[in-house]
């Protein structure tokens, strides 16, 4: 697994070629993912698969195209998380198009600041494989609304894991829950930056999820936008027991259900 800084870029090809056993690699947020790094990987003689690619910046979009062109068919896990949605706008649009073109076997798809409609096409394009989906956009109301209005209708019939970290109101939540009624989610995590404390989002979740038993494990974390106070469903014992009557197990958001990219790779591949 290649993670963070990799200082041996100039001899990376030589190192990989000398490894006796090199079946696959995982690249997670590598600061050296530039054109030199990519060229070294592409030139490796021994055959191997690039299984995971997680990035938080785009240093050279043309190099990413070459990487996806060669390894896209075997890429199973992809994630991009940018701190600022105004960065890399044109490069992101190009990157999404490359993913659409070359990647058809994605199982884990992680999105941060998903300000492009191509993400829904990517999910739909990988419906037969995608099993883990993470969307983290909890600091932007407008884009959170867009996500909830468009996501439900492209979800596959079953998901192992869906994590939504957004800032939404009950209207957009209901749209999403209605559009995703045909999807069973084993582990559903919802983190909401709450703008209006009077909105009855839990009532909406009970109506569309609890009563229809559409999930197995559930975690909900509400964070007040003004005070930053946190309210977790797991701490509301009466509510927990009510969900239990409908065969839904409410668990702690971070302690029990939350999975980041590193843990996912470790648990499934290493």
C-alpha positions as a Markdown table, in Angstrom:
| # | Residue | x | y | z |
|---|---|---|---|---|
| 1 | Unk | 0.0 | 0.0 | 0.0 |
| 2 | Unk | 1.4 | 3.4 | -1.0 |
| 3 | Unk | 0.3 | 6.2 | 1.3 |
| 4 | Unk | 1.2 | 9.8 | 2.0 |
| 5 | Unk | 4.8 | 10.7 | 0.9 |
| 6 | Unk | 6.7 | 8.2 | -1.2 |
| 7 | Unk | 10.3 | 9.5 | -1.5 |
| 8 | Unk | 11.7 | 6.8 | -3.8 |
| 9 | Unk | 9.8 | 7.9 | -6.9 |
| 10 | Unk | 12.9 | 7.9 | -9.2 |
| 11 | Unk | 13.6 | 4.2 | -8.4 |
| 12 | Unk | 10.0 | 3.1 | -7.9 |
| 13 | Unk | 9.9 | 1.0 | -11.2 |
| 14 | Unk | 13.1 | -0.7 | -10.2 |
| 15 | Unk | 11.8 | -1.6 | -6.7 |
| 16 | Unk | 8.6 | -3.0 | -8.1 |
| 17 | Unk | 10.3 | -5.0 | -10.8 |
| 18 | Unk | 12.5 | -6.6 | -8.1 |
| 19 | Unk | 9.7 | -7.7 | -5.9 |
| 20 | Unk | 9.1 | -11.5 | -6.1 |
| 21 | Unk | 5.5 | -11.2 | -5.2 |
| 22 | Unk | 3.6 | -8.2 | -6.5 |
| 23 | Unk | 0.0 | -9.0 | -7.2 |
| 24 | Unk | -1.7 | -5.7 | -6.5 |
| 25 | Unk | -1.1 | -2.2 | -5.0 |
| 26 | Unk | -3.3 | 0.3 | -3.2 |
| 27 | Unk | -2.6 | 4.1 | -3.4 |
| 28 | Unk | -4.1 | 6.2 | -0.6 |
| 29 | Unk | -3.6 | 9.9 | -0.6 |
| 30 | Unk | -0.1 | 9.8 | -1.9 |
| 31 | Unk | 1.5 | 13.3 | -2.0 |
| 32 | Unk | 3.9 | 12.2 | -4.8 |
| 33 | Unk | 1.2 | 11.2 | -7.3 |
| 34 | Unk | 2.6 | 13.3 | -10.1 |
| 35 | Unk | 3.6 | 12.5 | -13.7 |
| 36 | Unk | 7.0 | 11.0 | -12.7 |
| 37 | Unk | 5.3 | 8.7 | -10.1 |
| 38 | Unk | 2.7 | 7.6 | -12.6 |
| 39 | Unk | 5.2 | 6.9 | -15.3 |
| 40 | Unk | 7.3 | 4.7 | -13.0 |
| 41 | Unk | 4.2 | 2.6 | -12.2 |
| 42 | Unk | 3.1 | 2.3 | -15.8 |
| 43 | Unk | 6.6 | 1.1 | -16.8 |
| 44 | Unk | 6.8 | -1.7 | -14.3 |
| 45 | Unk | 7.4 | -4.9 | -16.2 |
| 46 | Unk | 5.9 | -7.4 | -13.8 |
| 47 | Unk | 2.1 | -7.5 | -14.1 |
| 48 | Unk | 0.0 | -6.3 | -11.2 |
| 49 | Unk | -3.3 | -4.7 | -10.5 |
| 50 | Unk | -4.0 | -1.3 | -9.1 |
| 51 | Unk | -6.9 | -2.1 | -6.8 |
| 52 | Unk | -7.4 | 1.2 | -4.9 |
| 53 | Unk | -6.9 | 4.8 | -5.7 |
| 54 | Unk | -7.7 | 7.6 | -3.2 |
| 55 | Unk | -6.7 | 11.2 | -3.9 |
| 56 | Unk | -7.2 | 14.6 | -2.3 |
| 57 | Unk | -5.5 | 16.7 | -5.0 |
| 58 | Unk | -5.0 | 16.6 | -8.7 |
| 59 | Unk | -1.4 | 17.3 | -9.6 |
| 60 | Unk | -1.5 | 16.2 | -13.2 |
| 61 | Unk | -4.8 | 15.1 | -14.7 |
| 62 | Unk | -3.2 | 13.7 | -17.9 |
| 63 | Unk | -1.1 | 11.4 | -15.8 |
| 64 | Unk | -4.3 | 10.2 | -14.0 |
| 65 | Unk | -5.8 | 9.5 | -17.4 |
| 66 | Unk | -2.8 | 7.3 | -18.3 |
| 67 | Unk | -3.1 | 5.5 | -14.9 |
| 68 | Unk | -6.8 | 4.8 | -15.3 |
| 69 | Unk | -6.4 | 3.8 | -19.0 |
| 70 | Unk | -4.0 | 1.1 | -17.9 |
| 71 | Unk | -5.5 | 0.0 | -14.6 |
| 72 | Unk | -9.1 | 1.2 | -14.8 |
| 73 | Unk | -10.4 | -2.3 | -15.6 |
| 74 | Unk | -9.1 | -3.7 | -12.4 |
| 75 | Unk | -9.7 | -0.7 | -10.1 |
| 76 | Unk | -12.1 | -1.6 | -7.4 |
| 77 | Unk | -11.9 | 1.3 | -4.9 |
| 78 | Unk | -11.8 | 4.9 | -5.8 |
| 79 | Unk | -12.2 | 8.0 | -3.6 |
| 80 | Unk | -11.5 | 11.7 | -4.0 |
| 81 | Unk | -11.8 | 14.2 | -1.1 |
| 82 | Unk | -11.1 | 17.9 | -1.6 |
| 83 | Unk | -11.2 | 20.5 | 1.1 |
| 84 | Unk | -12.3 | 23.3 | -1.3 |
| 85 | Unk | -14.9 | 22.8 | -4.0 |
| 86 | Unk | -13.5 | 25.7 | -6.0 |
| 87 | Unk | -10.2 | 23.9 | -6.5 |
| 88 | Unk | -9.5 | 21.6 | -9.5 |
| 89 | Unk | -12.9 | 22.3 | -11.1 |
| 90 | Unk | -11.9 | 21.6 | -14.7 |
| 91 | Unk | -9.5 | 18.8 | -13.7 |
| 92 | Unk | -12.3 | 17.1 | -11.7 |
| 93 | Unk | -14.7 | 17.2 | -14.6 |
| 94 | Unk | -12.0 | 15.6 | -16.8 |
| 95 | Unk | -11.3 | 13.0 | -14.1 |
| 96 | Unk | -15.0 | 12.1 | -13.8 |
| 97 | Unk | -15.1 | 11.5 | -17.5 |
| 98 | Unk | -12.0 | 9.2 | -17.3 |
| 99 | Unk | -13.6 | 7.2 | -14.5 |
| 100 | Unk | -16.8 | 6.8 | -16.6 |
| 101 | Unk | -14.8 | 5.6 | -19.5 |
| 102 | Unk | -12.3 | 3.3 | -17.9 |
| 103 | Unk | -13.7 | 2.1 | -14.6 |
| 104 | Unk | -16.5 | -0.5 | -14.7 |
| 105 | Unk | -15.7 | -2.6 | -11.6 |
| 106 | Unk | -15.8 | -0.1 | -8.7 |
| 107 | Unk | -16.9 | -1.6 | -5.4 |
| 108 | Unk | -16.0 | 1.3 | -3.0 |
| 109 | Unk | -16.8 | 4.8 | -4.1 |
| 110 | Unk | -15.9 | 7.7 | -1.8 |
| 111 | Unk | -16.8 | 11.3 | -2.6 |
| 112 | Unk | -15.9 | 14.6 | -0.9 |
| 113 | Unk | -17.4 | 17.8 | -2.4 |
| 114 | Unk | -19.2 | 16.0 | -5.2 |
| 115 | Unk | -20.1 | 19.0 | -7.3 |
| 116 | Unk | -20.5 | 17.3 | -10.6 |
| 117 | Unk | -23.5 | 15.4 | -12.0 |
| 118 | Unk | -21.1 | 12.8 | -13.5 |
| 119 | Unk | -20.9 | 11.2 | -10.1 |
| 120 | Unk | -24.4 | 9.8 | -10.5 |
| 121 | Unk | -23.6 | 8.4 | -13.8 |
| 122 | Unk | -20.5 | 6.7 | -12.3 |
| 123 | Unk | -22.6 | 5.1 | -9.6 |
| 124 | Unk | -25.2 | 3.9 | -12.2 |
| 125 | Unk | -22.4 | 2.7 | -14.4 |
| 126 | Unk | -21.1 | 0.5 | -11.6 |
| 127 | Unk | -24.4 | -0.7 | -10.2 |
| 128 | Unk | -23.6 | -4.4 | -10.5 |
| 129 | Unk | -20.4 | -4.0 | -8.4 |
| 130 | Unk | -20.7 | -1.0 | -6.1 |
| 131 | Unk | -21.2 | -2.0 | -2.5 |
| 132 | Unk | -19.7 | 0.8 | -0.4 |
| 133 | Unk | -20.6 | 4.4 | -0.9 |
| 134 | Unk | -19.5 | 7.4 | 1.1 |
| 135 | Unk | -20.5 | 11.0 | 0.4 |
| 136 | Unk | -19.1 | 13.7 | 2.7 |
| 137 | Unk | -20.4 | 17.2 | 1.9 |
| 138 | Unk | -21.8 | 18.4 | 5.2 |
| 139 | Unk | -20.6 | 22.0 | 4.9 |
| 140 | Unk | -22.7 | 23.0 | 1.9 |
| 141 | Unk | -26.5 | 23.2 | 1.9 |
| 142 | Unk | -27.0 | 23.6 | -1.8 |
| 143 | Unk | -24.9 | 20.7 | -2.9 |
| 144 | Unk | -26.2 | 18.5 | -0.1 |
| 145 | Unk | -29.7 | 19.2 | -1.5 |
| 146 | Unk | -28.6 | 18.2 | -5.0 |
| 147 | Unk | -27.1 | 15.0 | -3.7 |
| 148 | Unk | -30.3 | 13.9 | -2.0 |
| 149 | Unk | -32.4 | 14.8 | -5.0 |
| 150 | Unk | -30.3 | 12.8 | -7.4 |
| 151 | Unk | -28.7 | 9.9 | -5.5 |
| 152 | Unk | -31.7 | 7.7 | -4.6 |
| 153 | Unk | -32.7 | 6.8 | -8.1 |
| 154 | Unk | -29.2 | 5.6 | -9.1 |
| 155 | Unk | -28.5 | 3.3 | -6.1 |
| 156 | Unk | -28.3 | -0.5 | -6.7 |
| 157 | Unk | -30.8 | -2.9 | -5.2 |
| 158 | Unk | -28.4 | -3.7 | -2.4 |
| 159 | Unk | -25.6 | -1.9 | -0.6 |
| 160 | Unk | -23.4 | -3.2 | 2.2 |
| 161 | Unk | -22.6 | 0.4 | 3.4 |
| 162 | Unk | -23.9 | 3.9 | 2.7 |
| 163 | Unk | -22.5 | 6.9 | 4.6 |
| 164 | Unk | -24.0 | 10.3 | 4.0 |
| 165 | Unk | -22.5 | 13.3 | 5.8 |
| 166 | Unk | -24.5 | 16.3 | 4.6 |
| 167 | Unk | -26.5 | 19.3 | 5.6 |
| 168 | Unk | -30.1 | 18.8 | 4.7 |
| 169 | Unk | -33.7 | 19.5 | 5.6 |
| 170 | Unk | -36.7 | 17.2 | 5.7 |
| 171 | Unk | -37.9 | 17.9 | 2.2 |
| 172 | Unk | -34.7 | 16.7 | 0.5 |
| 173 | Unk | -34.4 | 13.8 | 2.9 |
| 174 | Unk | -37.9 | 12.6 | 2.0 |
| 175 | Unk | -37.1 | 12.9 | -1.7 |
| 176 | Unk | -34.0 | 10.7 | -1.2 |
| 177 | Unk | -35.8 | 8.1 | 0.9 |
| 178 | Unk | -38.7 | 7.9 | -1.6 |
| 179 | Unk | -36.3 | 7.5 | -4.5 |
| 180 | Unk | -34.3 | 4.8 | -2.8 |
| 181 | Unk | -37.2 | 2.6 | -1.5 |
| 182 | Unk | -36.0 | -0.3 | -3.7 |
| 183 | Unk | -32.6 | -0.4 | -2.1 |
| 184 | Unk | -31.7 | -2.5 | 0.9 |
| 185 | Unk | -28.8 | -1.1 | 2.9 |
| 186 | Unk | -27.1 | -3.3 | 5.4 |
| 187 | Unk | -25.2 | -0.4 | 7.2 |
| 188 | Unk | -26.6 | 3.1 | 6.9 |
| 189 | Unk | -24.9 | 6.1 | 8.4 |
| 190 | Unk | -26.3 | 9.6 | 8.3 |
| 191 | Unk | -24.5 | 12.7 | 9.7 |
| 192 | Unk | -26.5 | 15.9 | 9.4 |
| 193 | Unk | -25.5 | 19.4 | 10.1 |
| 194 | Unk | -28.9 | 20.5 | 11.4 |
| 195 | Unk | -30.1 | 24.0 | 10.3 |
| 196 | Unk | -33.6 | 23.8 | 11.8 |
| 197 | Unk | -34.0 | 22.0 | 15.1 |
| 198 | Unk | -37.8 | 22.0 | 14.7 |
| 199 | Unk | -37.7 | 19.7 | 11.6 |
| 200 | Unk | -38.8 | 16.2 | 12.4 |
| 201 | Unk | -36.2 | 14.3 | 10.3 |
| 202 | Unk | -36.4 | 11.2 | 12.6 |
| 203 | Unk | -40.1 | 10.9 | 11.9 |
| 204 | Unk | -39.3 | 10.8 | 8.2 |
| 205 | Unk | -36.6 | 8.1 | 8.8 |
| 206 | Unk | -39.1 | 6.0 | 10.8 |
| 207 | Unk | -41.7 | 6.3 | 8.0 |
| 208 | Unk | -39.5 | 5.3 | 5.1 |
| 209 | Unk | -36.8 | 3.1 | 6.8 |
| 210 | Unk | -37.9 | 1.7 | 10.1 |
| 211 | Unk | -41.4 | 0.7 | 9.2 |
| 212 | Unk | -40.3 | -0.8 | 5.9 |
| 213 | Unk | -37.2 | -2.5 | 7.5 |
| 214 | Unk | -34.9 | -1.3 | 4.8 |
| 215 | Unk | -31.6 | -1.4 | 6.7 |
| 216 | Unk | -30.0 | -3.8 | 9.2 |
| 217 | Unk | -27.7 | -1.4 | 11.1 |
| 218 | Unk | -28.3 | 2.3 | 11.5 |
| 219 | Unk | -26.3 | 5.2 | 12.9 |
| 220 | Unk | -27.6 | 8.8 | 12.9 |
| 221 | Unk | -25.6 | 11.8 | 14.2 |
| 222 | Unk | -27.1 | 15.3 | 14.2 |
| 223 | Unk | -24.8 | 18.3 | 14.8 |
| 224 | Unk | -26.3 | 21.7 | 15.5 |
| 225 | Unk | -25.0 | 24.2 | 13.0 |
| 226 | Unk | -24.7 | 27.0 | 15.6 |
| 227 | Unk | -23.7 | 25.3 | 18.8 |
| 228 | Unk | -22.0 | 22.2 | 17.3 |
| 229 | Unk | -23.7 | 20.1 | 19.9 |
| 230 | Unk | -24.1 | 16.5 | 18.9 |
| 231 | Unk | -27.2 | 14.3 | 19.3 |
| 232 | Unk | -26.7 | 10.6 | 18.4 |
| 233 | Unk | -29.6 | 8.3 | 17.9 |
| 234 | Unk | -27.7 | 5.5 | 19.7 |
| 235 | Unk | -28.0 | 7.5 | 22.9 |
| 236 | Unk | -31.8 | 7.8 | 22.8 |
| 237 | Unk | -32.7 | 4.4 | 24.4 |
| 238 | Unk | -36.4 | 4.6 | 23.7 |
| 239 | Unk | -35.8 | 5.2 | 20.0 |
| 240 | Unk | -33.2 | 2.5 | 19.9 |
| 241 | Unk | -35.7 | 0.0 | 21.3 |
| 242 | Unk | -38.4 | 1.1 | 18.9 |
| 243 | Unk | -36.1 | 0.5 | 15.9 |
| 244 | Unk | -35.2 | -2.9 | 17.4 |
| 245 | Unk | -38.8 | -3.9 | 17.2 |
| 246 | Unk | -38.5 | -3.5 | 13.5 |
| 247 | Unk | -35.3 | -5.7 | 13.3 |
| 248 | Unk | -33.0 | -2.6 | 12.9 |
| 249 | Unk | -30.0 | -2.4 | 15.2 |
| 250 | Unk | -29.0 | 1.2 | 16.1 |
| 251 | Unk | -25.3 | 1.6 | 16.8 |
| 252 | Unk | -22.8 | 4.3 | 17.5 |
| 253 | Unk | -21.8 | 6.3 | 14.5 |
| 254 | Unk | -18.0 | 6.4 | 15.0 |
| 255 | Unk | -17.5 | 3.5 | 17.4 |
| 256 | Unk | -19.4 | 0.8 | 15.6 |
| 257 | Unk | -20.2 | 1.7 | 12.0 |
| 258 | Unk | -18.0 | 4.4 | 10.5 |
| 259 | Unk | -15.4 | 3.0 | 8.1 |
| 260 | Unk | -12.6 | 5.1 | 6.5 |
| 261 | Unk | -10.6 | 4.2 | 3.4 |
| 262 | Unk | -7.6 | 2.9 | 5.4 |
| 263 | Unk | -9.7 | 0.5 | 7.5 |
| 264 | Unk | -11.7 | -0.7 | 4.5 |
| 265 | Unk | -8.5 | -1.6 | 2.7 |
| 266 | Unk | -7.0 | -3.3 | 5.8 |
| 267 | Unk | -10.1 | -5.3 | 6.5 |
| 268 | Unk | -10.8 | -6.4 | 3.0 |
| 269 | Unk | -7.4 | -6.9 | 1.4 |
| 270 | Unk | -4.5 | -7.0 | 3.9 |
